[in-house]
Amino acid sequence: MSTPAPTSTARTSACDVVVIGGGPAGSTAAALLAGRGHRVSLLEKARHPRFHIGESLLPANLPLFEKLGVADAVKAIGMEKWGAEFVSPWHDHTQSFEFADAMDKSMPMAYQVRRAEFDEILIRNASRKNARVAEGCQVQDVEFLPDNAGVQVQARHDDGTTETVYGRFLLDASGRDTFLANRFKAKRRNKKHASAAIYAHFAGAGRKPGKTAGNITIFWFDHGWFWFIPLADGVTSVGAVVWPYYLKTRGESSLERFFNQTIARCAPLSERLRHARLVSPVEATGNYSYVCDRTHGGNYLLLGDAYAFIDPVFSSGVMLAMQSAFVGADTVDTCLRDPRKTARELRKFDSTMRIGPKAFSWFIYRVTNPTMRDMFMGPRNIFRVKEALLSVLAGDVFGTTPIRGRLLVFKGLYYATSLLNFRRTVRAWRMRKHNIQGTDTAGVAAD
């Protein structure tokens, strides 16, 4: 009797668009393209719900939720966020901003969300729109066929099955895994900014009263800044974004002890956490900012954090990811339906992708500068510059709101004030140069 041949664990499939990653960028793009009739395969290495940091959304997200058809679902899990509060140890007052005071009055609020719930809403929406969603499926290799004829993606499912997926177009939404950027050696650490994040969730943290209970609070301190993000279930996300040199002070301390010691360095935050208790493990991540040297190729796009990651001080990550997905979906749709327009559409995509990181980065590079702190803590609306600044904080950097001229005035005021305080400016420049010097964060992230 002959021995039967072993059962094959490999399979193949074909589609129009392969999406790597099921976070906000990938799930949004998959939903949009599937909704337009394209065959979409979304490959996500994890299984939802899964933990992710980055719980604070921006008002500019809300119109995107409406277009996706998930506005009610996000509202059901969200904590209303009407503004932001800044707390500085170098000033004798706190400063609050309300999104309703931005130039566009139609986006007065946003939400704080648990990302496990939020991301699951988005990926299930992609499935409802008829995208094929494969969770527990890790992409291992990609081959681009000659003459932009398509892509061949090798993936492994968590049951051991392997799969080859053929597609006409590829969207890399792999987040900070930066799948294609690593493959192409296209990822460049941002030499102008480097930091690391340590974070956890607390129950029983003190909150602001009434309508402001869900507002995010940013606490500056000597070694960086903290976020304080209230969530709808009573838990509060707290994280410290610190300069690399500060990590060297950890020594042999556990990560939890080091985090508590860091919180103790910020008296206003310590007071808000006086009756709170830790309800999650303390985690850390090397939070180095980076950008890739390209946004696309002939038949692939980089979306969201797969292209660039910037400091999260203005909560821009989810908005930039979803915005890139909307622009990316338009680009791919046109390229597939009318290949003659491919070059033009890819140029438009490239231009749009660079807008968001550029708009936020100017402020991020300077947010710990004493001149910028003074301007945030004592805002003036000369030539409506405060309204323009609030438009940036709301994420309104892609629309038709006329903020460009006002922001130029704001920047002019910043530079003029810096010159008037020349010695302080030079000291701050030297300190920043020291602060952003990289160091190995493995000792922190390993916990």
C-alpha positions as CSV (number, residue, x, y, z in Angstrom):
1,M,0.0,0.0,0.0
2,S,1.4,3.4,-1.0
3,T,1.8,6.1,1.7
4,P,-0.6,9.1,1.1
5,A,1.0,12.4,0.3
6,P,1.1,14.9,3.2
7,T,-1.5,17.5,3.3
8,S,-0.2,20.9,2.1
9,T,-0.4,23.8,4.5
10,A,0.3,26.4,1.8
11,R,-2.4,28.2,-0.2
12,T,-2.6,31.1,-2.6
13,S,-5.1,33.9,-3.1
14,A,-5.5,36.9,-5.4
15,C,-6.9,40.4,-5.0
16,D,-6.6,44.0,-6.2
17,V,-5.0,45.5,-3.1
18,V,-3.0,43.9,-0.3
19,V,-2.9,45.9,3.0
20,I,-0.2,45.1,5.6
21,G,-1.5,46.0,9.0
22,G,-4.9,46.4,10.6
23,G,-4.5,49.6,12.7
24,P,-6.3,52.9,11.9
25,A,-4.5,53.4,8.6
26,G,-4.8,49.9,7.2
27,S,-8.4,49.3,8.4
28,T,-9.6,52.7,7.0
29,A,-7.9,52.2,3.6
30,A,-9.3,48.6,3.4
31,A,-12.8,49.8,4.2
32,L,-12.7,52.6,1.6
33,L,-11.3,50.5,-1.2
34,A,-13.6,47.5,-0.6
35,G,-16.5,50.0,-0.5
36,R,-15.6,51.1,-4.0
37,G,-15.7,47.5,-5.3
38,H,-12.0,46.5,-5.1
39,R,-11.0,43.1,-3.9
40,V,-9.0,43.8,-0.7
41,S,-6.9,41.5,1.5
42,L,-6.0,43.0,4.9
43,L,-3.2,41.0,6.7
44,E,-2.8,41.8,10.4
45,K,-0.3,40.0,12.6
46,A,-2.2,40.4,15.9
47,R,-5.8,39.6,16.8
48,H,-8.2,42.3,17.8
49,P,-8.9,43.5,20.4
50,R,-5.2,44.2,21.2
51,F,-3.6,46.8,23.4
52,H,-2.2,49.9,21.8
53,I,-1.1,53.3,23.1
54,G,-2.2,56.6,21.6
55,E,-5.7,57.1,23.0
56,S,-6.3,60.7,22.3
57,L,-8.0,61.7,19.1
58,L,-8.4,65.1,17.4
59,P,-11.5,67.0,16.2
60,A,-10.3,66.5,12.6
61,N,-10.9,62.7,13.1
62,L,-14.7,63.2,13.4
63,P,-15.5,64.0,9.8
64,L,-13.5,60.9,8.8
65,F,-15.6,58.7,11.2
66,E,-18.8,60.0,9.5
67,K,-17.5,59.2,6.1
68,L,-16.5,55.7,7.2
69,G,-19.8,55.1,8.9
70,V,-18.4,54.5,12.3
71,A,-19.2,57.8,14.1
72,D,-21.9,56.3,16.4
73,A,-19.7,53.3,17.3
74,V,-16.8,55.6,18.3
75,K,-19.1,57.9,20.2
76,A,-20.4,54.9,22.2
77,I,-16.9,54.1,23.5
78,G,-15.4,57.6,23.7
79,M,-14.8,60.1,26.4
80,E,-15.7,63.6,25.1
81,K,-12.6,65.8,24.7
82,W,-13.4,69.5,24.3
83,G,-9.9,70.9,24.7
84,A,-6.4,70.6,26.2
85,E,-4.8,71.9,29.3
86,F,-1.0,72.8,29.7
87,V,0.7,72.8,33.0
88,S,4.2,74.3,33.4
89,P,6.4,74.4,36.5
90,W,7.9,77.6,35.2
91,H,4.5,79.4,35.3
92,D,2.2,80.2,38.2
93,H,-1.0,79.2,36.3
94,T,-2.4,76.6,34.0
95,Q,-3.6,77.3,30.5
96,S,-6.6,75.7,28.8
97,F,-7.5,75.7,25.2
98,E,-10.9,74.9,23.7
99,F,-11.2,73.5,20.2
100,A,-14.3,75.6,19.7
101,D,-12.1,78.6,19.6
102,A,-10.2,77.4,16.5
103,M,-10.8,79.2,13.2
104,D,-13.2,76.4,12.0
105,K,-16.0,76.3,14.6
106,S,-17.5,73.2,13.1
107,M,-15.1,70.8,15.0
108,P,-15.4,71.7,18.7
109,M,-14.6,68.4,20.2
110,A,-13.0,65.0,19.9
111,Y,-12.8,61.7,21.9
112,Q,-10.4,59.9,24.2
113,V,-10.7,56.1,23.4
114,R,-9.3,52.8,24.5
115,R,-7.4,51.8,21.4
116,A,-8.2,48.2,21.7
117,E,-11.9,49.1,21.3
118,F,-11.4,51.8,18.7
119,D,-9.1,49.8,16.5
120,E,-11.5,46.8,16.6
121,I,-14.3,49.1,15.4
122,L,-12.3,50.1,12.4
123,I,-11.1,46.6,11.4
124,R,-14.6,45.1,11.8
125,N,-15.9,47.9,9.6
126,A,-13.4,46.9,6.9
127,S,-14.8,43.4,7.1
128,R,-18.4,44.6,6.8
129,K,-17.4,46.5,3.7
130,N,-16.3,43.2,2.2
131,A,-12.6,43.5,2.7
132,R,-11.1,40.1,3.4
133,V,-9.5,40.5,6.9
134,A,-7.0,37.9,8.0
135,E,-5.9,38.3,11.7
136,G,-3.1,36.4,13.2
137,C,-1.4,36.6,9.8
138,Q,2.2,38.0,9.7
139,V,3.7,39.1,6.4
140,Q,7.1,37.7,5.9
141,D,8.2,38.8,2.5
142,V,7.1,40.9,-0.5
143,E,8.2,40.6,-4.1
144,F,7.5,43.3,-6.6
145,L,6.9,41.8,-10.0
146,P,8.7,43.4,-13.0
147,D,7.2,46.4,-14.8
148,N,4.8,47.2,-11.9
149,A,2.8,44.1,-12.8
150,G,1.8,43.5,-9.2
151,V,3.1,42.2,-5.9
152,Q,3.5,38.7,-4.4
153,V,3.2,38.7,-0.6
154,Q,4.3,35.8,1.6
155,A,2.5,35.5,4.9
156,R,2.3,33.0,7.7
157,H,-0.9,32.4,9.8
158,D,-0.7,31.7,13.5
159,D,-1.9,28.1,12.9
160,G,1.2,27.5,10.8
161,T,-0.4,27.8,7.4
162,T,1.5,29.8,4.8
163,E,-0.2,31.9,2.1
164,T,1.0,33.6,-1.0
165,V,-1.2,36.6,-1.8
166,Y,-1.0,38.1,-5.3
167,G,-2.2,41.7,-5.7
168,R,-2.1,44.6,-8.1
169,F,-1.2,47.2,-5.4
170,L,0.3,47.1,-1.9
171,L,-0.5,49.4,1.0
172,D,2.0,49.3,3.9
173,A,0.2,50.3,7.0
174,S,2.4,48.3,9.3
175,G,2.9,51.2,11.7
176,R,6.2,51.5,13.6
177,D,7.1,48.0,12.3
178,T,7.8,49.9,9.0
179,F,7.8,46.7,6.9
180,L,8.8,48.1,3.5
181,A,11.0,50.9,4.9
182,N,13.1,48.3,6.7
183,R,13.2,46.2,3.6
184,F,14.3,49.1,1.5
185,K,16.6,50.6,4.2
186,A,14.6,53.8,3.7
187,K,13.9,54.7,7.3
188,R,15.9,57.6,8.8
189,R,15.9,58.5,12.4
190,N,14.9,62.1,12.9
191,K,18.0,63.8,14.2
192,K,16.0,66.9,15.3
193,H,14.0,64.9,17.9
194,A,14.5,61.8,20.0
195,S,12.6,60.6,23.0
196,A,11.2,57.5,24.7
197,A,7.8,56.9,26.4
198,I,7.0,55.1,29.7
199,Y,3.3,54.7,30.4
200,A,0.5,52.9,32.3
201,H,-3.2,53.1,33.2
202,F,-4.5,54.3,36.6
203,A,-7.9,54.1,38.3
204,G,-9.1,56.8,40.6
205,A,-7.0,59.7,39.1
206,G,-8.3,63.2,39.8
207,R,-10.2,64.7,36.9
208,K,-11.3,68.2,36.0
209,P,-15.0,69.1,36.7
210,G,-17.9,68.9,34.3
211,K,-17.4,69.3,30.6
212,T,-13.6,69.5,31.0
213,A,-13.4,66.1,32.6
214,G,-12.2,64.4,29.4
215,N,-9.7,67.0,28.4
216,I,-6.1,65.9,27.9
217,T,-3.5,67.6,30.1
218,I,0.1,68.1,29.1
219,F,2.5,68.5,32.1
220,W,5.9,69.9,31.3
221,F,8.7,68.9,33.7
222,D,12.5,69.1,33.7
223,H,13.1,66.0,31.6
224,G,10.3,66.1,29.1
225,W,6.5,66.0,29.4
226,F,3.6,63.9,30.6
227,W,0.3,63.1,29.1
228,F,-2.9,62.6,31.2
229,I,-5.7,61.1,29.1
230,P,-9.1,60.3,30.9
231,L,-11.0,57.4,29.4
232,A,-14.7,56.7,29.5
233,D,-14.5,53.8,31.9
234,G,-12.9,55.8,34.7
235,V,-9.3,54.7,33.8
236,T,-6.7,57.3,33.0
237,S,-3.8,56.8,30.6
238,V,-0.6,58.5,31.9
239,G,2.7,58.5,30.1
240,A,6.1,60.3,30.3
241,V,7.9,61.2,27.1
242,V,11.5,61.9,28.2
243,W,14.8,62.8,26.6
244,P,17.2,59.9,26.0
245,Y,19.8,61.1,28.6
246,Y,17.1,60.8,31.3
247,L,16.9,57.0,30.7
248,K,20.4,56.6,32.0
249,T,19.3,57.6,35.5
250,R,17.1,54.4,35.8
251,G,20.0,52.3,36.9
252,E,18.9,48.9,38.3
253,S,15.4,50.1,39.2
254,S,12.4,48.2,37.9
255,L,10.4,50.0,35.2
256,E,7.4,50.5,37.6
257,R,9.6,52.1,40.3
258,F,11.4,54.3,37.7
259,F,8.0,55.5,36.4
260,N,6.8,56.3,39.9
261,Q,10.0,58.2,40.6
262,T,9.5,60.1,37.3
263,I,5.9,61.0,38.3
264,A,7.2,62.2,41.6
265,R,9.3,64.8,39.8
266,C,6.0,66.6,38.6
267,A,4.1,67.8,41.6
268,P,0.8,68.8,39.8
269,L,0.6,65.3,38.2
270,S,1.5,63.6,41.5
271,E,-1.4,65.5,43.1
272,R,-3.8,64.3,40.4
273,L,-2.6,60.7,41.1
274,R,-2.5,60.9,44.9
275,H,-5.5,58.6,45.3
276,A,-5.0,56.6,42.1
277,R,-3.9,53.0,41.8
278,L,-2.0,51.3,39.0
279,V,-4.3,48.9,37.0
280,S,-2.0,47.9,34.1
281,P,1.7,46.9,33.7
282,V,4.1,49.8,33.2
283,E,5.4,49.6,29.7
284,A,8.0,51.5,27.7
285,T,8.9,52.0,24.1
286,G,11.8,53.6,22.3
287,N,10.0,56.6,20.9
288,Y,12.5,57.8,18.4
289,S,11.0,60.0,15.7
290,Y,11.7,58.9,12.1
291,V,10.8,59.5,8.5
292,C,11.2,57.4,5.4
293,D,13.0,58.7,2.3
294,R,9.9,57.9,0.2
295,T,6.1,57.7,0.5
296,H,5.5,55.4,-2.5
297,G,6.7,53.4,-5.4
298,G,5.2,52.4,-8.7
299,N,2.6,50.1,-7.1
300,Y,2.9,50.6,-3.3
301,L,2.1,53.4,-0.8
302,L,3.4,53.9,2.8
303,L,0.6,55.0,5.1
304,G,0.6,56.5,8.6
305,D,3.5,55.5,10.9
306,A,4.8,53.2,8.1
307,Y,6.0,56.5,6.6
308,A,6.8,58.7,9.5
309,F,6.4,58.9,13.3
310,I,6.5,62.1,15.2
311,D,6.4,63.0,18.9
312,P,2.8,62.4,20.2
313,V,2.6,65.7,22.2
314,F,-0.3,66.9,20.0
315,S,-2.1,63.6,19.6
316,S,-1.7,63.7,15.9
317,G,-0.9,60.0,15.2
318,V,-4.4,58.5,14.6
319,M,-5.6,61.5,12.6
320,L,-2.5,61.5,10.3
321,A,-2.9,57.7,9.9
322,M,-6.5,57.9,8.9
323,Q,-6.0,61.0,6.7
324,S,-3.2,59.1,4.8
325,A,-5.6,56.2,4.3
326,F,-8.3,58.5,2.8
327,V,-5.7,60.0,0.4
328,G,-4.2,56.6,-0.3
329,A,-7.5,55.0,-1.1
330,D,-8.3,57.8,-3.6
331,T,-4.8,57.3,-5.1
332,V,-5.1,53.6,-5.5
333,D,-8.6,53.7,-6.8
334,T,-7.5,56.1,-9.6
335,C,-4.4,54.1,-10.4
336,L,-6.3,50.9,-10.7
337,R,-9.2,52.3,-12.8
338,D,-7.1,54.6,-15.0
339,P,-3.4,53.6,-15.0
340,R,-2.6,56.5,-17.3
341,K,-3.0,58.8,-14.4
342,T,-0.8,56.8,-12.0
343,A,2.3,59.1,-12.1
344,R,0.2,62.2,-11.4
345,E,-1.8,60.6,-8.6
346,L,1.4,59.3,-6.9
347,R,2.9,62.8,-7.0
348,K,-0.3,64.2,-5.4
349,F,-0.1,61.5,-2.8
350,D,3.5,62.3,-2.0
351,S,2.8,66.0,-1.6
352,T,-0.2,65.4,0.7
353,M,1.7,62.9,2.9
354,R,4.3,65.4,3.7
355,I,1.9,68.1,4.9
356,G,0.9,66.7,8.3
357,P,4.3,65.8,9.7
358,K,5.7,69.1,8.5
359,A,2.9,71.2,10.1
360,F,3.2,69.5,13.5
361,S,7.0,69.1,13.5
362,W,7.8,72.8,13.7
363,F,5.9,73.1,17.0
364,I,7.1,69.7,18.3
365,Y,10.8,70.7,17.8
366,R,10.2,73.8,19.9
367,V,7.5,72.7,22.4
368,T,10.0,72.4,25.3
369,N,11.7,75.7,24.4
370,P,11.1,78.5,27.0
371,T,9.9,80.9,24.4
372,M,7.3,78.5,23.0
373,R,6.2,77.6,26.6
374,D,5.6,81.3,27.3
375,M,3.5,81.6,24.1
376,F,1.4,78.6,25.0
377,M,1.0,79.7,28.6
378,G,0.1,83.3,27.7
379,P,-1.6,83.1,24.3
380,R,-2.6,86.2,22.4
381,N,-4.9,86.4,19.4
382,I,-3.0,89.1,17.5
383,F,-4.0,88.7,13.8
384,R,-6.0,85.6,15.0
385,V,-2.8,83.6,15.6
386,K,-4.3,81.8,18.6
387,E,-7.2,80.6,16.5
388,A,-4.7,79.4,13.9
389,L,-2.7,77.6,16.6
390,L,-5.9,75.9,17.9
391,S,-6.6,74.8,14.3
392,V,-3.3,73.0,14.3
393,L,-4.0,71.4,17.7
394,A,-7.4,70.3,16.3
395,G,-5.7,68.6,13.3
396,D,-7.1,71.0,10.8
397,V,-4.1,71.2,8.6
398,F,-5.3,69.6,5.4
399,G,-8.5,71.5,4.7
400,T,-9.3,75.0,3.3
401,T,-9.2,76.8,6.7
402,P,-7.0,79.9,6.1
403,I,-4.4,79.3,8.8
404,R,-1.1,79.5,6.8
405,G,-0.7,83.3,7.0
406,R,-1.6,83.4,10.7
407,L,0.9,80.7,11.4
408,L,3.6,82.7,9.7
409,V,2.8,85.6,12.0
410,F,3.0,83.2,15.0
411,K,6.4,82.0,13.9
412,G,7.5,85.5,13.3
413,L,6.5,86.4,16.9
414,Y,8.3,83.3,18.1
415,Y,11.6,84.3,16.4
416,A,11.3,87.9,17.4
417,T,10.8,86.9,21.1
418,S,13.7,84.5,20.9
419,L,16.0,87.3,19.7
420,L,14.8,89.6,22.4
421,N,15.8,86.9,24.9
422,F,19.0,86.0,23.1
423,R,20.9,84.5,26.0
424,R,18.0,82.4,27.2
425,T,17.5,81.2,23.6
426,V,21.2,80.2,23.2
427,R,21.0,78.3,26.5
428,A,17.9,76.5,25.4
429,W,19.4,75.6,22.1
430,R,22.5,74.1,23.8
431,M,20.3,72.2,26.2
432,R,18.1,70.8,23.4
433,K,21.2,69.7,21.5
434,H,22.3,67.8,24.6
435,N,18.8,66.4,25.2
436,I,18.3,64.9,21.7
437,Q,21.6,63.0,21.7
438,G,20.5,59.3,21.3
439,T,21.2,56.6,23.8
440,D,20.3,52.9,23.9
441,T,16.7,52.5,25.2
442,A,16.9,48.7,25.2
443,G,17.2,48.7,29.0
444,V,13.9,50.4,29.3
445,A,12.0,48.7,26.6
446,A,13.1,45.2,27.6
447,D,10.6,45.3,30.6
